Amino acid sequence: MATLINVFTVEPARQRELVDVLVTATEEVMRHRPGFVAATIHAGAEGTRVVNYAQWENADAFRAMLTDPACQEHLRAALAIATADPQLYTVESVHHV
């Protein structure tokens, strides 16, 4: 499994707009791509951050998504609103109550 943690920095007045762009991208495009597992969008309480936590079956599935023109269109829309710091991680440990 590959986990994307993408931290966006955004002006507080545009945080809701960015959340809406990411939710739409996930619902309309990303979740239909091969290897997509799940995604959660988090709005920071201070208003300047949005985090996209997404899981893919593997890093190759994530990289293939990046080359898809429909996905690129949504990524450009998000980057027109905010800056991003996307990083891929491997899940090393999971804990539940």
C-alpha positions as CSV (number, residue, x, y, z in Angstrom):
1,M,0.0,0.0,0.0
2,A,1.2,3.5,-0.8
3,T,-0.1,6.5,1.2
4,L,-0.1,10.0,-0.2
5,I,-0.1,12.8,2.4
6,N,-0.5,16.0,0.6
7,V,-0.4,19.2,2.7
8,F,-1.8,22.2,1.0
9,T,-1.2,25.8,2.2
10,V,-4.0,28.1,1.3
11,E,-5.4,31.5,2.2
12,P,-8.1,31.1,4.9
13,A,-10.7,32.8,2.6
14,R,-10.1,30.1,0.0
15,Q,-9.9,27.0,2.2
16,R,-13.5,25.9,1.6
17,E,-13.0,26.4,-2.2
18,L,-9.9,24.1,-2.1
19,V,-11.7,21.5,0.0
20,D,-14.5,21.5,-2.6
21,V,-12.1,21.1,-5.5
22,L,-10.4,18.1,-3.8
23,V,-13.7,16.5,-2.9
24,T,-15.0,16.9,-6.5
25,A,-11.7,15.5,-7.9
26,T,-11.9,12.5,-5.6
27,E,-15.5,11.8,-6.3
28,E,-15.5,12.4,-10.0
29,V,-12.1,11.1,-11.1
30,M,-9.6,9.7,-8.5
31,R,-11.7,7.1,-7.0
32,H,-12.4,5.5,-10.4
33,R,-8.7,5.1,-11.2
34,P,-7.1,1.6,-10.9
35,G,-5.5,1.1,-7.6
36,F,-7.4,3.7,-5.7
37,V,-8.2,2.5,-2.1
38,A,-9.5,5.5,-0.1
39,A,-9.1,9.2,0.5
40,T,-9.9,11.7,3.3
41,I,-9.8,15.4,3.0
42,H,-8.9,17.4,6.2
43,A,-9.5,21.1,6.7
44,G,-7.1,22.6,9.3
45,A,-8.8,24.4,12.1
46,E,-6.6,27.5,11.6
47,G,-7.8,27.8,8.0
48,T,-4.5,27.8,6.2
49,R,-4.0,24.1,5.7
50,V,-5.9,21.3,3.9
51,V,-4.5,17.7,4.0
52,N,-5.4,15.0,1.5
53,Y,-4.7,11.6,2.9
54,A,-5.1,9.0,0.1
55,Q,-4.2,5.4,-0.1
56,W,-3.3,3.5,-3.3
57,E,-2.7,-0.2,-3.8
58,N,0.9,0.7,-4.6
59,A,3.2,3.5,-5.7
60,D,2.8,2.5,-9.4
61,A,-0.9,3.0,-9.3
62,F,-0.4,6.4,-7.7
63,R,2.1,7.4,-10.4
64,A,-0.2,6.2,-13.2
65,M,-2.9,8.4,-11.8
66,L,-0.6,11.4,-12.1
67,T,-0.2,10.9,-15.8
68,D,-4.0,10.8,-16.5
69,P,-5.1,14.0,-18.2
70,A,-8.4,14.1,-16.2
71,C,-6.5,13.9,-13.0
72,Q,-4.0,16.5,-14.1
73,E,-6.8,18.9,-14.8
74,H,-8.1,18.6,-11.2
75,L,-4.5,18.9,-9.8
76,R,-4.0,22.1,-11.7
77,A,-7.3,23.5,-10.3
78,A,-6.1,22.8,-6.7
79,L,-2.6,24.3,-7.4
80,A,-4.3,27.5,-8.8
81,I,-5.7,27.9,-5.2
82,A,-2.9,26.7,-3.0
83,T,0.6,25.4,-2.8
84,A,1.2,21.7,-2.2
85,D,3.7,19.4,-0.5
86,P,2.8,15.8,-1.7
87,Q,4.8,12.9,-0.2
88,L,4.3,9.2,-0.5
89,Y,4.6,7.0,2.6
90,T,4.4,3.3,3.4
91,V,2.1,2.3,6.3
92,E,4.3,0.8,9.0
93,S,1.8,0.5,11.8
94,V,-1.9,0.9,12.4
95,H,-3.6,1.2,15.8
96,H,-7.3,1.1,16.6
97,V,-9.4,1.3,19.8
